[in-house]
Amino acid sequence: QVRLEESGGGSVQAGGSLRLSCAASGLSAYVMGWFRQAPGKEREFVTAISGSNRSTYYTASVKGRFTISRDNAKNTVYLQMNSLKPEDTAVYYCAASSRSSVIYTSEIRYDYWGQGTQVTVSS
């Protein structure tokens, strides 16, 4: 059974940091990534990392502030979020693709999803 289990969400003041983790079990994912959904908005791509060459891709609004990393031995992906802003407030979802090593930003390219973890940034 495939499972993605997220942890590390919480509340922080603007300028603070949080680290999210996502542990995958039951699959070997080529690409693992993070999406987020703010209240009243559609879910959007944040970042992803491939398992082979560790290439990464970030959406423009988080570039330079967020860092994605991956421990293949633990089948776990991490999202270090620094300099958080109120507009980063959202439910963050871990996603995994077992079909391709190419990083896509569309959620339809991802096969498996975590349950989501809330990140709240106050001003």
C-alpha positions in Angstrom: 0.0 0.0 0.0 1.4 3.4 -1.0 1.4 6.0 1.6 2.8 9.5 1.9 3.0 10.9 5.4 3.7 14.5 6.0 4.8 16.2 9.2 6.2 19.5 10.3 3.5 22.0 9.7 2.5 24.6 12.2 2.2 28.3 12.9 5.0 30.8 12.7 5.4 34.6 12.5 6.5 36.2 9.3 10.2 35.9 8.7 10.3 32.6 10.5 11.1 29.1 9.3 9.5 25.7 9.2 10.6 22.3 7.9 8.2 19.9 6.3 8.9 16.2 5.9 7.2 13.6 3.7 8.0 9.9 4.2 6.9 7.6 1.4 6.2 3.9 1.8 5.2 1.3 -0.7 6.8 3.0 -3.7 9.9 4.2 -5.3 9.1 7.6 -6.6 11.0 9.1 -9.5 9.9 12.6 -8.5 8.7 13.9 -5.2 7.3 17.4 -4.7 5.2 19.8 -2.8 2.0 21.6 -3.7 0.0 24.0 -1.6 -3.6 25.2 -1.4 -4.6 28.5 0.2 -8.2 29.1 1.3 -10.4 29.9 -1.7 -7.6 29.2 -4.2 -6.6 26.3 -6.4 -3.9 24.0 -5.4 -0.5 25.1 -6.9 2.9 23.7 -7.5 5.6 24.7 -5.1 8.7 22.6 -5.8 9.8 19.1 -6.8 13.0 17.1 -6.9 13.9 14.1 -9.0 15.3 11.0 -7.5 18.0 10.3 -10.1 20.0 13.5 -10.6 18.5 15.4 -7.7 17.4 18.2 -10.1 15.0 20.6 -8.6 12.5 23.2 -9.7 10.8 25.9 -7.7 7.9 28.2 -8.4 9.0 31.8 -8.6 7.4 33.0 -5.4 9.4 30.7 -3.2 12.7 30.6 -5.0 15.6 31.6 -2.7 13.4 31.1 0.4 12.5 27.4 0.2 14.8 24.4 -0.3 13.7 20.9 -1.2 15.9 18.0 -0.5 15.6 14.2 -0.6 17.0 11.2 1.3 16.5 8.3 -1.0 17.7 5.8 1.6 14.8 6.9 3.8 12.4 7.6 0.8 11.8 10.9 2.4 11.6 14.4 1.0 12.0 17.6 3.0 11.0 21.2 2.5 12.9 23.8 4.4 10.9 27.1 4.4 12.7 30.2 5.4 11.7 33.9 5.4 8.1 32.8 5.5 5.4 35.3 4.5 1.7 35.5 5.3 1.0 34.6 1.6 2.7 31.2 2.2 -0.2 30.3 4.5 -1.8 27.1 3.0 -2.2 23.4 3.3 0.9 21.8 2.0 0.6 18.5 0.2 3.4 16.0 -0.6 3.1 14.4 -4.0 5.0 11.6 -5.8 5.3 10.4 -9.3 6.3 6.9 -10.2 5.9 7.4 -14.0 8.7 9.7 -15.0 11.9 11.3 -13.8 10.9 14.6 -15.4 9.7 17.3 -13.1 6.2 18.5 -14.0 4.3 21.3 -12.3 0.9 20.0 -13.1 -0.7 17.9 -10.4 -2.1 15.5 -12.9 1.4 14.2 -13.4 1.6 13.0 -9.8 0.1 9.7 -8.8 0.2 9.8 -5.0 -0.7 12.4 -2.5 -0.3 13.0 1.2 -3.1 14.1 3.5 -1.8 17.7 3.8 -0.3 19.7 6.6 -1.3 23.2 7.6 1.2 26.0 7.5 0.1 29.3 8.9 2.2 32.5 8.8 1.1 35.5 10.8 2.1 39.0 10.1 
